[in-house]
């Protein structure tokens, strides 16, 4: 399969790879997908409590090149946005930006899920009223 | 706490050693490059010796027929058959179809039961599935963890309606060699015909249709350094005399079993490829086995949590199939884009399902997604093997740094205990 230049670029030089302290109150963690399905994304955000702005974002992804690129792009896009703005990011925008073929659309869906799950986790930690709203919250490590 | 990960830039990659030309082809179970000696044998049959082997009344036809008969002889010799038992086809998919459908139709009055195994090639499985629609009964034998069928399962599956057992000699993904001689013995004791798809085995490991009690056997040229689009079916002529119905109707070529003008240059190529294999198989097998072990050892000495799929003992010398835990196969292929290998990952398959062969072994879906198949071939060398091993290792290391699963495993989390959202 031929990949778009943008997918190749994100795959070769992924942005914002790494981990934030998941126990920190300012950090929201989203873990979506499943190993059996061939893709798992962990996306973390660090939110400034005063401004609600996402100041840092990190990801790690197990998955194909398109999954890695989608999550890498997602971290780029959420950075500098408020949590409410970040919730507006749609998977279709990721598809467009990365020129993903139809068989890879689920990678973009997973990236959108990861953003939502991370924000959900952050809201839950910070006692937000609508924290229980999105049903897209990802896997919870049961340890 | 925030951790950052360094990424591997182009400059940090292992450089290709002198004499190694990129990209490297190491996907010889998919197809093999042509051997120049095979091409040389074929060339005259495109232009000056263009005749139709079925033209009985002029020298153009005789020349073509002579070449075809020589090829028949070359193929027969490689597998211990007689020339008359070799039927030319367009390749192994057709050979499998002809063998299974041909026997099914011819022996319909004797019975309607066929036995095969879950790890067969789709050319066999889908042919069997089609026959199920027409009232045939098919038993799909499971395989053990090492990929081999259990002979006791086979014995139990044979009943008085069984007409055919079709089990491959060597698997195309994991290179595992089924005990075909034992299977053949069981079949003959029970009066059941035995077909084997031996596409990956012929010319790689010794096979003898008489010693091994094989009644029908599919062969193709393009897995043994010959051209694509030509294959053969061995059909036993005595003890027992096997009869098959044709699936292509026409001019009655190949003694009525396969109509259609013969692909003379292709057949010459298949014959030459078999002749070369017969001469060189023993030596080549040892060489490729050493290269395969070198690849395996170089990878396994550097990386932890890599798992070999299928038996190492009963295996083609040139096959290696490994799962690299916590790394998805397609992304690994993307990272080693100057090396041609295959993956059992869903993302690399047309069906978006991970390899059914690996699943049949009990390999979890997660490890099936992480599998890579290496097929070493006649034209690979040590320098290439070392380069491939190093490129694979550095890419796995990089992707593991990117993998949340690897991070969780390192933290001591048992991934099996995690409740995943996607399940």
Interface residues (C-beta under 8 A of the other chain):
Chain A: X3 X8 X11 X12 X13 X14 X17 X18 X19 X20 X21 X31 X32 X33 X34 X35 X36 X37 X38 X39 X40 X41 X42 X56 X58 X60 X61 X62 X63 X64 X65 X67 X68 X103 X113 X136 X137 X138 X139 X140 X141 X142 X143
Chain B: X1 X2 X3 X4 X5 X7 X9 X10 X326 X327 X328 X330 X331 X334 X335 X345 X346 X347 X352 X354 X364 X365 X366 X369 X401 X402 X403 X404 X405 X406 X407 X408 X412 X413 X415 X417 X418 X419 X420 X421 X422 X423
